[in-house]
Amino acid sequence: MNGVLIVDKPGGWTSHDVVQKVRGILREKKIGHTGTLDPLATGVLVLCIGKATRIIRYLESDDKEYTAELMLGTITETQDSEGRVLEKRAYAIPTAERVKEVLDQFRGTVFQRPPAYSALKVSGVPSYRLARAGTLTEHEERSVTIHAIELLGYHDPLVRFSVACSKGTYVRTLSADIGERLGPGAHLTALVRTRAGRFRLEEAHSLDRVVQAAAADQTSSIMLSLRDALATLPEVAVDGPDAARVVHGNAIPLPASHSPRDLPRRVRIAKQDGTLVAVARLHGGVLSPETVIA
């Protein structure tokens, strides 16, 4: 079984829980995802199944969009409502105009310090395990990009907002930083991933739907092909001999029907019948297979 399945992750589940559940439903061991969601979060979780695990690298770097809610005045150990409360602050209630002003300050490139309680690995060990053991040193700050951030609703102490951001952005850290900039501090209380790359919440399937499709032997109806999952990459069609060379990892010249000036550095290579063969790098009119699919 090969394909990409967009799941609407339920709250209270880890991303690994979802992967394990789908492995059991589909009876397929080879499943990976393109970006962890915390147990608190719901929404788009992209699962790559079978040979689709080979294209995770091309999907996990995509931008994400979220709808989030934070609570002012309370700071927690994990920066969300699942962690131990560290501090409660009295504060003057900020106006909606002030909240919007602070949100605007986070648009663009910002620096975040990844939370201690996260799946980020340190020397191969998840950060949250080191944090629980009390052996974690503070993570270094790193830059992320906030493409858009908008206030959706505000009724003290709750602030609802939407955010579009780059890979690696921690929305709970963003929420905590917003709270500090406002003064009262804050923690994340709800999070929905509404988009991961080109995959949107509207096309995500509940786990119940996955169970139903599998029971009816209709799993293919809810999965995307590898070719469709990579639809944002331009496609170059090749003939039989060139396809065979690509399958064996050999570079081929760009077909005369295409101009290097019209293509990005990374493209899909497909047979004339539409079968995806590989993802390749384009350089100097030569296509070099990067990941062979067929």
WOBEL-V829042 format. One record per residue. N is the residue number from 0. RES is the residue in three letters. PHI is phi in whole degrees, -180 to 180 (none if undefined). PSI is psi in degrees with one decimal (999 if undefined). D_CENTER is the distance of its C-alpha to the mean C-alpha in Angstrom with 2 decimals. Layout:
BEGIN
n | res | phi | psi | d_center
N | RES | PHI | PSI | D_CENTER
N | RES | PHI | PSI | D_CENTER
END
This chain:
BEGIN
n | res | phi | psi | d_center
0 | MET | none | 124.5 | 22.45
1 | ASN | -133 | 128.6 | 19.90
2 | GLY | 165 | -178.9 | 17.12
3 | VAL | -119 | 128.7 | 13.67
4 | LEU | -118 | 126.2 | 13.49
5 | ILE | -98 | 114.9 | 11.39
6 | VAL | -109 | 143.5 | 12.13
7 | ASP | -92 | 98.4 | 12.66
8 | LYS | -65 | 129.7 | 12.29
9 | PRO | -78 | 156.2 | 15.56
10 | GLY | -68 | 148.5 | 16.32
11 | GLY | 89 | -10.8 | 17.91
12 | TRP | -101 | 142.5 | 16.02
13 | THR | -81 | 162.9 | 13.93
14 | SER | -62 | -36.0 | 11.11
15 | HIS | -65 | -36.8 | 13.93
16 | ASP | -58 | -43.4 | 16.33
17 | VAL | -65 | -44.5 | 14.58
18 | VAL | -58 | -45.9 | 14.52
19 | GLN | -63 | -41.0 | 18.16
20 | LYS | -63 | -45.8 | 19.14
21 | VAL | -69 | -33.7 | 18.01
22 | ARG | -57 | -42.5 | 19.74
23 | GLY | -69 | -40.9 | 22.82
24 | ILE | -65 | -45.8 | 22.68
25 | LEU | -91 | -8.1 | 22.31
26 | ARG | 55 | 46.8 | 24.31
27 | GLU | -133 | 119.5 | 21.92
28 | LYS | -78 | -33.4 | 21.17
29 | LYS | -86 | 87.2 | 18.85
30 | ILE | -137 | 134.3 | 15.40
31 | GLY | -136 | 167.2 | 12.12
32 | HIS | -122 | 166.5 | 8.45
33 | THR | -106 | 15.6 | 5.48
34 | GLY | 164 | 120.0 | 3.89
35 | THR | -67 | 139.3 | 6.73
36 | LEU | -115 | 134.5 | 7.97
37 | ASP | -65 | 157.8 | 11.51
38 | PRO | -54 | -35.9 | 14.45
39 | LEU | -61 | -32.6 | 15.31
40 | ALA | -81 | 155.7 | 12.24
41 | THR | -127 | 175.5 | 12.19
42 | GLY | 110 | -157.1 | 10.48
43 | VAL | -64 | 117.6 | 8.02
44 | LEU | -127 | 116.9 | 7.19
45 | VAL | -91 | 117.9 | 7.49
46 | LEU | -105 | 130.5 | 10.46
47 | CYS | -107 | 124.9 | 12.35
48 | ILE | -118 | 135.5 | 16.02
49 | GLY | 65 | -128.9 | 19.00
50 | LYS | -63 | -18.3 | 19.14
51 | ALA | -66 | -16.9 | 15.65
52 | THR | -62 | -20.8 | 14.52
53 | ARG | -71 | -18.3 | 16.06
54 | ILE | -105 | 7.9 | 13.55
55 | ILE | -54 | -41.8 | 10.35
56 | ARG | -59 | -26.8 | 11.05
57 | TYR | -87 | -15.3 | 11.10
58 | LEU | -104 | -30.4 | 7.80
59 | GLU | -73 | -17.9 | 5.52
60 | SER | -87 | -1.7 | 7.25
61 | ASP | -69 | 157.0 | 6.69
62 | ASP | -67 | 159.4 | 7.04
63 | LYS | -128 | 157.3 | 5.81
64 | GLU | -129 | 144.2 | 8.83
65 | TYR | -139 | 156.0 | 10.34
66 | THR | -114 | 127.7 | 13.89
67 | ALA | -132 | 159.4 | 15.25
68 | GLU | -135 | 133.2 | 18.71
69 | LEU | -122 | 157.3 | 20.45
70 | MET | -116 | 124.7 | 23.97
71 | LEU | -77 | 151.1 | 26.37
72 | GLY | 92 | -9.3 | 28.99
73 | THR | -130 | 127.8 | 27.48
74 | ILE | -112 | 131.7 | 25.72
75 | THR | -119 | 164.0 | 24.25
76 | GLU | -64 | -33.6 | 23.67
77 | THR | -102 | 0.6 | 19.95
78 | GLN | 71 | 10.6 | 19.38
79 | ASP | -139 | -179.7 | 18.81
80 | SER | -75 | -3.8 | 21.38
81 | GLU | -90 | -7.5 | 21.19
82 | GLY | -98 | 165.3 | 22.79
83 | ARG | -67 | 136.3 | 26.46
84 | VAL | -72 | 125.7 | 27.90
85 | LEU | -97 | -33.1 | 29.07
86 | GLU | -160 | 142.5 | 30.71
87 | LYS | -122 | 130.1 | 31.78
88 | ARG | -115 | 139.5 | 33.03
89 | ALA | -81 | 144.0 | 35.57
90 | TYR | -156 | 156.4 | 34.74
91 | ALA | -79 | 129.3 | 36.01
92 | ILE | -66 | 121.5 | 33.85
93 | PRO | -73 | 151.3 | 32.10
94 | THR | -77 | 163.2 | 32.61
95 | ALA | -62 | -35.5 | 29.98
96 | GLU | -64 | -39.2 | 30.85
97 | ARG | -68 | -39.9 | 30.17
98 | VAL | -62 | -45.2 | 26.77
99 | LYS | -61 | -41.1 | 25.85
100 | GLU | -61 | -42.6 | 27.35
101 | VAL | -70 | -41.8 | 25.27
102 | LEU | -57 | -43.0 | 21.97
103 | ASP | -60 | -30.5 | 23.08
104 | GLN | -68 | -17.4 | 23.65
105 | PHE | -95 | 1.2 | 19.97
106 | ARG | -76 | 134.8 | 19.23
107 | GLY | 108 | -155.8 | 18.79
108 | THR | -83 | 125.3 | 18.31
109 | VAL | -131 | 162.5 | 18.52
110 | PHE | -108 | 132.3 | 18.84
111 | GLN | -123 | 149.8 | 17.23
112 | ARG | -105 | 109.9 | 18.45
113 | PRO | -52 | 141.9 | 15.74
114 | PRO | -67 | 149.1 | 17.08
115 | ALA | -62 | -41.5 | 19.39
116 | TYR | -90 | 82.8 | 18.05
117 | SER | -149 | 170.2 | 14.60
118 | ALA | -85 | -0.4 | 13.34
119 | LEU | -57 | 130.6 | 13.81
120 | LYS | -93 | 140.6 | 16.59
121 | VAL | -121 | 111.1 | 20.00
122 | SER | 53 | 40.1 | 22.26
123 | GLY | 85 | -2.4 | 20.36
124 | VAL | -110 | 129.6 | 20.59
125 | PRO | -56 | 136.9 | 17.86
126 | SER | -56 | -38.5 | 18.61
127 | TYR | -65 | -29.6 | 19.29
128 | ARG | -70 | -40.7 | 22.04
129 | LEU | -67 | -37.3 | 23.71
130 | ALA | -64 | -42.1 | 23.55
131 | ARG | -65 | -32.9 | 25.25
132 | ALA | -82 | -9.1 | 27.81
133 | GLY | 75 | 21.5 | 28.48
134 | THR | -113 | 8.1 | 28.10
135 | LEU | -87 | 129.2 | 25.04
136 | THR | -87 | 157.9 | 25.83
137 | GLU | -63 | 135.9 | 23.88
138 | HIS | -67 | 149.6 | 20.75
139 | GLU | -76 | 151.4 | 21.36
140 | GLU | -68 | 150.1 | 19.95
141 | ARG | -143 | 156.2 | 17.47
142 | SER | -88 | 141.1 | 16.71
143 | VAL | -134 | 167.3 | 13.66
144 | THR | -118 | 126.1 | 14.01
145 | ILE | -100 | 104.4 | 14.30
146 | HIS | -73 | -37.8 | 14.92
147 | ALA | -155 | 144.3 | 16.29
148 | ILE | -149 | 128.1 | 17.24
149 | GLU | -137 | 141.0 | 19.78
150 | LEU | -77 | 126.4 | 21.93
151 | LEU | -102 | -27.5 | 21.97
152 | GLY | -174 | 150.5 | 24.60
153 | TYR | -150 | 119.7 | 26.63
154 | HIS | -144 | 100.6 | 29.19
155 | ASP | -43 | 131.5 | 29.89
156 | PRO | -96 | 12.8 | 28.42
157 | LEU | -99 | 134.5 | 25.26
158 | VAL | -124 | 122.8 | 23.11
159 | ARG | -106 | 135.5 | 20.55
160 | PHE | -150 | 159.3 | 18.34
161 | SER | -110 | 150.2 | 15.50
162 | VAL | -147 | 135.9 | 13.25
163 | ALA | -113 | 127.7 | 11.32
164 | CYS | -148 | 168.6 | 10.00
165 | SER | -81 | 167.0 | 8.98
166 | LYS | -55 | 142.9 | 6.64
167 | GLY | 89 | -0.1 | 8.32
168 | THR | -79 | 128.9 | 9.55
169 | TYR | -97 | 112.9 | 10.91
170 | VAL | -71 | -29.1 | 12.01
171 | ARG | -70 | -34.2 | 14.77
172 | THR | -69 | -40.0 | 16.06
173 | LEU | -59 | -42.8 | 16.06
174 | SER | -63 | -43.6 | 17.99
175 | ALA | -64 | -39.0 | 20.36
176 | ASP | -69 | -37.0 | 20.99
177 | ILE | -62 | -43.7 | 21.75
178 | GLY | -61 | -40.2 | 24.13
179 | GLU | -67 | -39.0 | 25.84
180 | ARG | -66 | -34.6 | 26.31
181 | LEU | -75 | -29.6 | 27.88
182 | GLY | 120 | -45.1 | 29.95
183 | PRO | -74 | -14.9 | 29.57
184 | GLY | 77 | 167.9 | 26.38
185 | ALA | -167 | 165.4 | 23.67
186 | HIS | -142 | 157.3 | 21.08
187 | LEU | -77 | 133.7 | 18.15
188 | THR | -114 | -20.4 | 19.48
189 | ALA | -157 | 146.8 | 16.93
190 | LEU | -152 | 130.1 | 13.29
191 | VAL | -126 | 122.2 | 11.82
192 | ARG | -83 | 114.7 | 8.40
193 | THR | -95 | -16.0 | 10.23
194 | ARG | -156 | 140.3 | 8.11
195 | ALA | -132 | 106.8 | 5.06
196 | GLY | 65 | -126.9 | 7.32
197 | ARG | -94 | 0.4 | 10.54
198 | PHE | -92 | 125.2 | 9.77
199 | ARG | -112 | 158.8 | 11.20
200 | LEU | -57 | -33.2 | 12.29
201 | GLU | -61 | -24.3 | 15.75
202 | GLU | -103 | 6.5 | 15.17
203 | ALA | -82 | 150.1 | 13.55
204 | HIS | -111 | 139.8 | 16.19
205 | SER | -71 | 160.6 | 17.48
206 | LEU | -64 | -32.9 | 18.46
207 | ASP | -61 | -40.5 | 22.01
208 | ARG | -65 | -37.5 | 21.52
209 | VAL | -64 | -41.7 | 20.25
210 | VAL | -61 | -45.5 | 23.39
211 | GLN | -63 | -44.0 | 25.59
212 | ALA | -64 | -40.9 | 24.44
213 | ALA | -67 | -40.3 | 25.01
214 | ALA | -65 | -31.6 | 28.37
215 | ALA | -92 | 6.7 | 29.46
216 | ASP | 57 | 41.1 | 28.40
217 | GLN | -123 | 29.3 | 26.21
218 | THR | -59 | -35.8 | 22.83
219 | SER | -62 | -23.6 | 22.74
220 | SER | -73 | -17.6 | 22.93
221 | ILE | -112 | 6.3 | 19.49
222 | MET | -113 | 151.5 | 17.73
223 | LEU | -99 | 144.3 | 16.89
224 | SER | -71 | 163.0 | 18.66
225 | LEU | -63 | -36.9 | 17.15
226 | ARG | -62 | -45.4 | 19.02
227 | ASP | -68 | -36.9 | 17.58
228 | ALA | -63 | -28.1 | 13.94
229 | LEU | -102 | 24.8 | 14.81
230 | ALA | -62 | -17.8 | 16.90
231 | THR | -75 | -14.1 | 15.76
232 | LEU | -89 | 132.1 | 17.66
233 | PRO | -59 | 151.9 | 21.45
234 | GLU | -114 | 138.6 | 23.48
235 | VAL | -117 | 122.0 | 26.72
236 | ALA | -90 | 136.7 | 29.09
237 | VAL | -127 | 159.9 | 31.45
238 | ASP | -86 | -179.1 | 34.60
239 | GLY | -54 | -55.7 | 35.53
240 | PRO | -61 | -42.7 | 36.77
241 | ASP | -67 | -37.6 | 33.91
242 | ALA | -62 | -41.0 | 31.38
243 | ALA | -64 | -39.5 | 33.25
244 | ARG | -66 | -41.0 | 33.12
245 | VAL | -64 | -41.3 | 29.38
246 | VAL | -57 | -32.2 | 28.96
247 | HIS | -91 | 11.1 | 30.96
248 | GLY | 83 | 13.1 | 28.82
249 | ASN | -92 | 144.2 | 31.40
250 | ALA | -74 | 151.4 | 30.94
251 | ILE | -135 | 156.9 | 32.52
252 | PRO | -72 | 147.5 | 33.74
253 | LEU | -63 | 128.2 | 31.85
254 | PRO | -54 | 146.1 | 33.77
255 | ALA | -62 | -19.5 | 36.30
256 | SER | -73 | -7.2 | 34.78
257 | HIS | -121 | 150.7 | 31.91
258 | SER | -112 | 131.9 | 32.18
259 | PRO | -57 | -28.3 | 30.13
260 | ARG | -69 | -21.1 | 30.24
261 | ASP | -96 | 0.3 | 28.35
262 | LEU | -122 | 148.8 | 25.38
263 | PRO | -77 | -178.0 | 22.51
264 | ARG | -75 | -16.9 | 22.44
265 | ARG | -125 | 131.1 | 20.08
266 | VAL | -139 | 164.9 | 21.06
267 | ARG | -89 | 145.9 | 21.17
268 | ILE | -116 | 127.3 | 24.57
269 | ALA | -131 | 155.6 | 25.96
270 | LYS | -73 | 169.5 | 29.42
271 | GLN | -61 | -26.5 | 31.67
272 | ASP | -85 | 2.3 | 30.95
273 | GLY | 96 | -3.7 | 27.22
274 | THR | -69 | 125.9 | 26.19
275 | LEU | -70 | 130.6 | 23.29
276 | VAL | -106 | -45.0 | 24.76
277 | ALA | -166 | 166.9 | 22.48
278 | VAL | -107 | 131.7 | 20.16
279 | ALA | -131 | 158.2 | 22.54
280 | ARG | -99 | 137.2 | 23.15
281 | LEU | -104 | 125.6 | 25.89
282 | HIS | -150 | 120.9 | 28.46
283 | GLY | 60 | 35.3 | 32.02
284 | GLY | 79 | 11.3 | 32.19
285 | VAL | -120 | 135.1 | 31.07
286 | LEU | -99 | 117.6 | 28.08
287 | SER | -110 | 116.5 | 27.05
288 | PRO | -57 | 130.5 | 24.89
289 | GLU | -103 | -42.1 | 21.77
290 | THR | -139 | 115.8 | 20.45
291 | VAL | -87 | 130.2 | 23.03
292 | ILE | -102 | -46.9 | 21.99
293 | ALA | -66 | 999 | 25.44
END
